[in-house]
């Protein structure tokens, strides 16, 4: 395994929450969210575990469902450990983490960007299943050491069993499972092509979806018994989850194949620098004369202070342009819309997504202005690569 780089952990702004999602806290600056669908699973676990609770604690009546809800909370706390390990490893490599969300199928860690090497991809992916297996091992040891078989023993047994299942299933080599990302890292390492790794792992996910939907029928063939309806429903839900996640990964791979062609330097417009008190009419005249595709406004110190918005300039009536300072149709230049001229591919797209704007200022390594990147030009270039 590659040694950690000790990169800074980045704290993100609070994640935008979908309806029916609650924020219950933070881990290392990352919001922990719970979707309302979790309540359905908690109730299902409570009902499912009630017969077992009756065996180890007979006579507690309706409290068995309260105990079942407590088991559900403990189970999802272990799922939270699984997801938190992904988040912490991603932060360790300098990847921003937007949120951790618990839902009816388990949990998901929203990581912005991706590891830049297969070893880091492997580390971020495999740490979750290993955490679940580690939790299972700890509770298994506790289970062996416990002298009585009461409610606490049942909770311990359920926790090590469920974490073992979560750990093993997440190592299945197919996206969107962690094992799919491990497979992606392996193919990436072998071929040097991350997109090929994504395609292989996505087809692995589709194969797993097929096995999931076939499981109830195979069970019937092997045991000569008809499985309950809930087995068919669960198989369908899991297959749908795997198929949709794998299909999304395939679509993403097709998109990312086109990203390397997007280079800020090649897409930049030639820029004319004018003083901020110059009239818009004169600024536009000079830009046409010098065949510049963009205008940058400079302050009294000669430094760029704004970028003229092309749409705003075009919308200004001709008779007003001689009397309107060019700064009136310019957006102030903030650090987030200032990019290195050599930015390209996925880092370029991610930077634009983090700071949506119509124009961006491109700078050379020495700080001089190279040009202006217009969002519409990037969109057209991306569409042309399709």
C-alpha positions in Angstrom: 0.0 0.0 0.0 1.2 3.5 -0.7 2.2 5.5 2.3 -0.2 8.3 3.3 0.8 11.8 2.1 -0.5 13.6 5.1 -2.5 15.9 3.0 -4.7 18.5 4.6 -8.2 17.5 5.6 -10.7 19.9 4.0 -13.9 21.0 5.7 -16.8 21.6 3.4 -19.8 23.9 3.7 -22.9 22.2 5.1 -24.3 19.9 2.5 -27.5 20.8 0.7 -30.2 18.4 2.1 -32.9 16.8 0.1 -36.5 16.8 1.5 -36.9 14.1 4.1 -33.2 14.2 5.2 -32.0 15.2 8.6 -28.6 16.3 9.8 -27.6 14.5 13.0 -24.1 15.7 13.5 -20.6 15.9 12.0 -17.5 13.7 11.7 -14.2 15.5 11.0 -16.2 18.4 9.6 -18.4 16.2 7.4 -22.2 16.4 7.8 -23.8 13.1 8.8 -27.3 12.9 7.2 -30.1 10.4 7.7 -32.9 9.9 5.2 -36.5 9.2 6.3 -36.3 5.9 4.4 -34.2 4.7 7.3 -37.2 4.7 9.6 -38.8 2.0 7.4 -35.8 -0.2 7.7 -35.6 0.4 11.5 -39.2 -0.7 11.8 -38.5 -3.7 9.6 -35.5 -4.7 11.7 -37.6 -4.3 14.9 -40.3 -6.7 13.5 -37.8 -9.1 12.1 -35.8 -9.4 15.3 -38.9 -9.7 17.6 -39.1 -13.5 17.5 -35.4 -13.8 18.5 -35.9 -11.3 21.3 -38.9 -13.4 22.6 -36.6 -16.4 22.8 -33.8 -14.8 24.9 -36.1 -12.4 26.8 -39.6 -14.0 27.1 -42.3 -12.0 28.8 -41.2 -8.5 27.9 -44.3 -8.0 25.7 -44.2 -4.9 23.4 -40.8 -3.9 24.7 -39.3 -6.4 22.3 -40.0 -3.9 19.5 -38.2 -1.2 21.4 -35.3 -3.5 21.8 -35.5 -4.2 18.0 -35.3 -0.5 17.3 -32.3 -0.2 19.6 -30.7 -3.0 17.5 -31.4 -1.1 14.3 -29.7 2.0 15.8 -26.7 0.0 16.8 -26.5 -1.6 13.3 -26.6 1.8 11.6 -24.0 3.1 13.9 -21.7 0.4 12.6 -22.7 1.4 9.0 -21.7 4.9 10.0 -18.3 3.6 11.1 -17.9 2.0 7.6 -18.8 5.3 5.8 -16.7 7.4 8.2 -13.6 5.3 7.4 -14.1 6.1 3.7 -14.5 9.8 4.5 -11.4 10.0 6.7 -9.3 8.1 4.2 -10.4 10.4 1.4 -9.7 13.5 3.5 -6.3 12.0 4.3 -5.5 12.2 0.6 -6.8 15.7 0.3 -10.2 14.9 -1.3 -13.1 17.0 -0.1 -16.0 15.1 1.4 -19.4 16.7 1.1 -21.5 14.4 3.4 -22.2 11.0 4.8 -25.8 9.8 4.3 -27.5 6.8 5.9 -30.4 5.4 4.0 -32.5 2.3 3.7 -29.8 0.3 1.9 -27.0 1.3 4.2 -25.0 4.4 3.6 -23.1 6.5 1.1 -20.1 8.9 1.4 -20.2 11.7 -1.1 -16.6 12.5 -2.1 -15.9 15.3 -4.5 -13.3 14.3 -7.0 -11.5 11.0 -7.2 -8.1 9.6 -6.1 -5.4 10.4 -8.6 -3.6 7.0 -8.4 -4.9 3.4 -8.3 -3.3 2.8 -4.9 -5.2 5.7 -3.4 -8.4 4.5 -5.1 -7.7 1.1 -3.6 -7.1 2.5 -0.1 -10.2 4.8 0.0 -12.4 1.9 -1.3 -11.2 -1.1 0.7 -11.0 0.7 4.1 -14.8 0.6 4.5 -15.2 -3.2 4.1 -12.2 -3.8 6.3 -13.7 -1.6 9.0 -16.9 -3.6 8.9 -15.0 -6.9 9.1 -12.9 -5.5 12.0 -16.1 -4.5 13.8 -17.4 -8.0 13.2 -14.3 -9.6 14.6 -14.4 -7.5 17.8 -18.1 -8.4 18.5 -17.4 -12.0 17.6 -14.7 -12.1 20.3 -17.1 -10.5 22.7 -19.8 -13.0 21.8 -17.5 -15.9 22.5 -16.6 -14.4 25.9 -20.1 -13.6 27.1 -21.4 -16.1 29.7 -25.2 -15.6 29.3 -27.5 -15.5 26.4 -29.7 -12.5 27.1 -30.5 -9.4 25.2 -27.0 -8.0 25.2 -25.7 -11.3 23.8 -28.3 -11.2 21.0 -27.3 -7.6 20.2 -23.6 -8.6 20.0 -24.4 -11.6 17.9 -26.5 -9.6 15.5 -23.8 -6.9 15.2 -21.0 -9.3 14.4 -23.2 -11.2 11.9 -24.5 -8.1 10.1 -21.1 -6.4 10.0 -19.6 -9.6 8.5 -22.3 -9.7 5.9 -21.8 -6.0 5.1 -18.0 -6.4 4.9 -18.1 -9.4 2.6 -20.9 -8.1 0.3 -19.1 -4.8 -0.2 -16.1 -6.7 -1.5 -18.1 -8.1 -4.3 -16.3 -6.9 -7.5 -18.9 -4.7 -9.1 -19.8 -1.0 -9.0 -21.3 0.7 -7.2 -20.1 -1.5 -4.3 -16.7 -0.9 -2.7 -15.4 -4.1 -4.3 -16.2 -2.6 -7.7 -13.9 0.4 -6.9 -11.3 -2.1 -5.7 -11.6 -3.9 -9.0 -11.4 -0.6 -10.9 -8.2 0.2 -9.0 -6.7 -3.2 -10.0 -7.6 -2.7 -13.7 -6.4 0.8 -13.6 -3.1 -0.3 -12.1 -2.7 -3.2 -14.7 -3.7 -1.1 -17.8 -2.9 2.5 -16.8 -6.4 3.5 -17.9 -8.9 4.5 -15.1 -11.7 4.6 -17.6 -11.2 1.0 -18.6 -11.2 0.1 -15.0 -14.5 1.9 -14.5 -16.1 0.0 -17.5 -14.9 -3.4 -16.3 -16.1 -2.7 -12.7 -19.4 -1.4 -14.0 -20.1 -4.5 -16.1 -19.1 -6.5 -12.9 -21.9 -4.6 -11.1 -24.4 -5.5 -13.9 -23.4 -9.1 -13.6 -24.0 -9.0 -9.8 -27.4 -7.4 -10.5 -28.2 -10.4 -12.6 -27.2 -12.8 -9.9 -29.2 -10.9 -7.3 -32.4 -11.1 -9.4 -31.8 -14.8 -10.1 -31.1 -15.7 -6.4 -34.7 -16.5 -5.4 -35.1 -18.8 -8.4 -31.7 -20.5 -7.8 -32.7 -20.9 -4.1 -35.9 -22.7 -5.2 -33.9 -25.0 -7.5 -31.3 -25.9 -4.9 -33.7 -26.4 -1.9 -36.9 -27.4 -3.7 -38.6 -24.9 -1.4 -40.5 -21.7 -2.5 -38.8 -18.6 -0.9 -41.1 -16.0 0.8 -42.3 -13.0 -1.2 -40.0 -10.8 0.8 -37.0 -12.6 -0.7 -38.2 -11.7 -4.2 -38.8 -8.1 -3.2 -35.4 -7.8 -1.6 -33.7 -9.4 -4.6 -35.4 -7.0 -6.9 -34.5 -3.9 -4.8 -30.8 -5.0 -4.6 -30.7 -5.8 -8.3 -32.2 -2.4 -9.2 -29.7 -0.7 -7.0 -26.7 -2.5 -8.5 -27.9 -2.1 -12.1 -28.7 1.6 -11.8 -25.3 2.3 -10.1 -23.4 0.3 -12.7 -25.2 2.0 -15.5 -24.5 5.4 -14.0 -20.8 4.5 -13.8 -20.7 3.4 -17.4 -22.3 6.7 -18.5 -19.8 8.6 -16.3 -16.9 6.7 -17.9 -18.1 7.7 -21.4 -18.3 11.4 -20.3 -14.8 11.4 -18.7 -13.2 9.9 -21.8 -14.0 13.3 -23.4 -12.7 15.5 -20.6 -9.0 15.4 -21.4 -9.7 17.3 -24.7 -11.0 20.3 -22.6 -8.0 22.5 -22.0 -8.4 26.0 -20.7 -5.4 27.3 -22.6 -6.7 26.1 -25.9 -10.3 27.3 -25.3 -9.3 30.8 -23.9 -10.3 33.9 -25.7 -7.8 36.7 -26.5 -8.2 39.4 -24.0 -8.1 43.2 -24.1 -7.3 45.1 -20.9 -8.9 48.5 -20.5 -9.2 51.0 -17.6 -12.4 50.7 -15.6 -13.5 54.3 -16.4 -13.4 53.8 -20.1 -16.7 53.9 -21.9 -18.3 50.7 -22.9 -18.6 51.9 -26.5 -14.8 52.6 -26.7 -13.9 49.3 -25.0 -16.0 47.4 -27.5 -14.5 49.4 -30.4 -10.9 48.6 -29.2 -11.8 44.9 -28.7 -13.1 44.7 -32.3 -10.1 46.5 -33.6 -7.7 44.2 -31.9 -9.8 41.1 -32.6 -10.1 40.3 -28.9 -12.9 38.0 -27.8 -13.0 39.3 -24.2 -12.4 42.4 -22.1 -10.7 42.7 -18.7 -11.2 45.8 -16.7 -8.1 47.1 -14.7 -8.1 49.2 -11.6 -6.0 52.3 -10.9 -3.1 50.0 -10.0 -3.2 48.4 -13.4 -4.3 45.0 -12.0 -7.3 43.2 -13.4 -10.4 44.0 -11.3 -13.2 42.7 -13.4 -14.3 40.7 -16.5 -16.8 42.2 -18.9 -19.9 40.0 -19.1 -20.6 39.5 -22.8 -24.3 39.1 -22.4 -24.6 42.3 -20.3 -22.6 44.2 -22.8 -24.6 43.0 -25.8 -27.9 43.8 -23.9 -26.8 47.5 -23.3 -28.5 49.8 -25.9 -26.1 51.4 -28.4 -27.1 54.9 -27.4 -26.1 54.2 -23.7 -22.7 52.7 -24.4 -20.8 56.0 -24.9 -22.0 57.2 -21.5 -21.7 53.9 -19.5 -18.3 53.0 -17.9 -17.2 49.5 -18.9 -16.9 48.6 -15.2 -20.8 48.7 -15.0 -21.1 45.5 -17.1 -18.1 43.7 -15.5 -18.1 41.1 -12.8 -15.5 41.6 -10.0 -12.7 39.1 -10.2 -12.8 36.8 -7.1 -10.2 34.2 -6.4 -12.6 31.3 -7.2 -13.0 32.5 -10.8 -9.3 32.8 -11.4 -7.8 29.7 -12.9 -4.3 28.6 -14.0 -4.1 28.7 -17.7 -2.9 25.1 -17.8 -6.0 23.7 -16.1 -7.6 20.9 -18.1 -9.8 17.9 -18.1 -11.7 16.9 -14.9 -10.0 19.4 -12.6 -11.2 22.2 -15.0 -14.8 20.9 -14.9 -14.7 20.5 -11.1 -13.3 24.0 -10.6 -16.1 25.4 -12.8 -18.7 23.5 -10.9 -17.4 24.8 -7.6 -17.7 28.4 -8.8 -20.4 28.7 -11.5 -19.8 31.8 -13.7 -20.0 32.8 -17.3 -16.4 33.9 -17.6 -13.1 33.0 -15.8 -9.8 34.7 -15.7 -6.8 32.6 -16.8 -3.4 33.4 -15.4 0.1 32.3 -16.3 2.4 30.8 -13.6 4.0 34.3 -13.2 0.7 35.9 -12.5 0.2 37.6 -15.9 -3.1 37.4 -17.7 -3.3 34.8 -20.4 -7.0 35.2 -21.4 -10.6 34.6 -20.5 -12.4 31.3 -20.5 -16.1 31.5 -21.3 -18.4 28.7 -20.0 -20.3 28.6 -23.3 -17.1 27.9 -25.2 -16.4 24.9 -22.8 -19.9 23.6 -23.4 -19.5 23.8 -27.1 -16.1 22.1 -27.1 -17.5 19.3 -24.9 -20.5 18.7 -27.2 -18.2 18.6 -30.2 -16.3 15.7 -28.5 -19.4 13.6 -28.1 
